[in-house]
Amino acid sequence: MKMKSLAAELSSTTYPGRGIVIGKTPDGKHAAIAYFIMGRSENSRNRIFVEEGEGIRTEAFDPSKLEDPSLIIYAPVRVLGNKTIVTNGDQTDTVYELMNKQYTFEQALRTREFEPDAPNYTPRISGVLNIEGGNYNYAMSILKSNNGNPDACNRYTFAYENPVAGEGHFIHTYMGDGNPLPSFEGEPTLIDIPNDMNEFADIVWNNLNEDNKVSLFIRYIDIETGKYETKIINKNK
C-alpha cells in the first residue's frame, strides 16, 4: 500500500465525519493517536472534548441547546491497564468492559453494530493500542451496514503487529459528504506520522473543513514507559 499524506487525505473532503489515526513516530519512541469529530447539524456541532480520568468524554458546549444526546455524548477514549481504547461512540464502554472480562477486541465488538441513524447507518469505528514492556501493537475495526442495507452488518478488523516507525493508519466514518452519507470503504489508509505531537495536532486540525470540524484529541504514549502527553482542541470556546 502506498503511503499517503494525512494532510492531503483530510483536506480532500469536506466531511470525513469522525476519524481515528493510530501509528508510531519516526523515531520509534511514541505511539500516536488522533481522534476527531465533525458535525453538520447544530446538535452535532454543540460539543467539546473534556478530560475524564485517563481518557476523555464529549460534553454539550451549550447544555440549553442539547437536543438528542444518544449518539453524540459518550467517552471516545478510555484506558484499561496497558490498553488505550478509542472509538466514535459508546462502544468504547463495551470494549472496555468486555476486554476487562478477557474478551478480545473483536469479540467485544461482535456485540455491537453500526449506529441506528437511518438513512446514514453511520459506521462504528474503533481502535485499541497495547503497549507493554517496550512492545507495541494496535488494531482497528469498522462495523458498517451492507452498502446501506441495515439488515446486514459487515465487520472488519485490522491488526498491526510491530508497527513501522513513521507510519500510521487512518479510518473514518464517511467517504465524503452526501445524503445519505456514504460509509468508509476499504482498509485503513496508510499515512505519515510526525515526531512532534503539536505538529501532528496542527496537521489534523488545520486540514479539517473549517465549517464542520468540532473537536480533536491527540495523545503520544512513550512506548518504553507508558507515560503519555495529551492535547485537546475544541472549536467551541
N, C-alpha and C positions, 0 to 999 in steps of 0.2 A: 504494500500500500504506500502510495506517495504521501509524504508529509505535506500538510497544508498550513498556511499562515492562519493562526487563530484570529488575528485582526481582520483578515480578509473574509474568513468564514462568518464572523459576526456582522460585519458591515454589509454583507451581500444580501441581507434580507431585513425587512422592517420588523418582522415578527417571528423570531425563532421560539418564542414562548418562554418556557423555563429551561434552564440548561445546567448541566454538570460537566466540569472538566476535572480530570484526575491525572496526575503524572508525576514525573521526577525531574528535579532541577538538573541543569547541565553538569554541575559539579558533583552530582550524585549524593549530595548531603541531605536533601529535603524532599519529602513527599509534598506535592502541591495540590490544593483543592480550590475550585471556584464553583459557587452556586449562585445563579442569578434568577430573578423573577421579573416578568414584564406584565403589562396589563393594557387592555383596550377599553374596559368599562371603568366607570368611576369607582365601583366597588373593588375591582382588582387593583386599581392604582392607589387606593387608600390604605397602603400598607407600609410598614417598616420592619427591618430586622432588629431584634434586640438579643443580647446575650442571655443565656439561661444555663447556669452551671457550666459545663464544658462545651455545651452546644449553643444553638440559637433557636428562637421561635419567631413567627410572624405576629405582628400586632396591628390593629387598626390605628392609623395615624390620627384620624378624627373619629372617635367612637360614635359620635352622633350620626355619622354618615354610613356606618356599617350596615349592610343590608343582609346578605347571606354569608355567614362565616364558615359554612360547612366545608368548602373546598379551598378557602384562602387562609384560614387560620390554623396553623399546625407547626410542628417542630421539624424544620428541614435537616438539622444536624444534631446527632446525639453520639456520645462516646460510651462504649461498653468495653472496659478494660483496655486492651491494646487495639481495639477496633473502633474506627470512626465511620459512622453511618451517615450518608447524605442522600436525601430523596426530595421529590417535589410534592409530597403530600403526607397524610397521616400514616402512610405505610412505614415511615421512619419508626414509629412506635411498634408496629407489627414486627419489623425486622429486629429491633432491639429486644423486645420481649421474648420472641421465639429463639433467637440466637442465644439468649441468656438461658434457654432451656435445652441448649445443644442442638437445635435445628441448624441446618446450613442456610446460607443466604438465599439460595434458590428455593429450598424447602419452605422458608418463611414466606417468600413471595408467591408461592403456589396458592396461598390462602387469599390472595388479592387479585384484582384485575383492574382494567382501565377505569378512569373516572366516569361516573354516571351523568355526564353533562351533555346529553344529546343536543344537537347532532354532531358535536365535535368528538365525543368519546376520547377526551384527552388521555394520552398515554401516561402511565406511571413510570417514571424513570428513577433509578436508584443506583447507588454505589456504596461499596464498603472497602475500606482500607485496613489492612492488617500489618502492623509494624511490631516486630518482636525480636529482640536480640540482634539488632542490626539488619534484620531481614525485612523485606517489604514486598507485598503483593497487593493487588486490588482486583475488584470485579465490578462490572456494571450490568444493569438489567433494564429492559424495557418490556412493559406489558401493554399491548395495544389491541384495538378491535381489528377484525379481519377486513381490512380495506373499508372501514366504516360500517361494517355489519356487526352489531353488538351481540349477536347470538354466539359468536366465537371469539375467544381471547387468544391471541398469538403471543407466546412468551419466548424471550431471547435473553440469554445470559452470556456475557463475555468476560473471561478471566485472563488476567495478565500477571504472569509469574516473572520475577526478576526484571522489573520494568527498566527500560533502557534510559540512561541519563539524557535529559533534554527532550524527552518525548512524553506526550500525554494523549489522552483520548477525550473527545468531546461528544456528548449526546444531548439532544434537546427534544422538546415535545413536538414541534411543528416544522415542516419543511419550509414554511413561509406563511404569509398572510393568505386569507381566503375565507370563504363561507360555504360549507363548513371548513374548519381549519384542517389542512392535510397533515396526518401523522408523520413523524420522523420515519425515514426508510433507511435500511442497510445497517451496517455495523458502525460503531462509534468512529468518528473521524480522527485520524492521526494528526496531531497538531504539535506545535513547538511550545516549550515551557522555558521561561527565563529564570535566572538565578535569583533575581531581586523580587521580593514579594510586592513591593509598591509598583514596580514596573508591570508585573502581572496584573495587578488591580487596574492600572491605567489602561492596559491593552483591552481588557474586557469592558470596563465601564465606558471608555471613550469610543468604542466601536459598536455599542448597542444603540439602537434607534432612540433618539433624544425624547421623542414623544411617548414612547411605550415603556422605556426602562423604569424600574421601580426600586429595586434593591440588589446589592451584591455582597456576598460573603467570600472572603479569601482566607485560607489557612495554609501555613507552611509548617510541617512537622519534621523535626530533626530525627532522622532515621536511626541514629545511634542512641539517642537519649529519650526520644518520645516527647520531648518538650516542644511546644508549639507557639506560634505567633498568629494572631487573628486580626483581620481588617474588615470593617463593615462600612459600606457606603449606602446611604439612603437618599433618594431624590427628595423625599419629603423631610423637611427640617423645621 
